[in-house]
Every structure is written in structure tokens, then in C-alpha cells.
Amino acid sequence: MINYNKNKLINECLSKYYETFAHTLDTADFVPEQYNDRILAYIFKNMRKAFKRLDREDKRFQKAFRKKAKAKIKKRKGGL
């Protein structure tokens, strides 16, 4: 089963970080390389945190989805 919810969350997360990278690329010629390395490390660190939050949120969503599906099946079987 394809997890559409997680794919949607990942796309949203990545689009935000790509936008951030675009802003740093505009200043790459004017800012010292050492400072840019720190900025990129900070961006990657935050992206990893965002993916962890995304995984937790998806886990909650999948749990609720399975619970609803189980209740629906149980209701159908009880109605027969």
C-alpha cells in the first residue's frame, strides 16, 4: 500500500528546504565559504528534525487510519 499521506508531507517539507537553499545560493558569492558551510549544516540538521517529526505524525495518522478501517469492517460484519 502506498502511503500518500507521508509522500504529501515529505513533498511539503522538501519544498520549504529547497526554497531555503535557493536563498543561500543567491548569497554564495558574497559570503565566506566557512560561513556558508555552517549555514548548510544548520539547514541539514533542521531538515533531519523535520523528517523525524514527519515520521511521528505519519505514524499517528496511520494508527488512526487503521483504527477507522477496523471499525468500518467490524460494522459491516455486524450488519450482515
Secondary structure, 3 states (H helix, E strand, C coil): CCCHHHHHHHHHHHHHHHHHHHHHHHCCCCCCHHHHHHHHHHHHHHHHHHHHHHHHHHHHHHHHHHHHHHHHHHHHHHHC
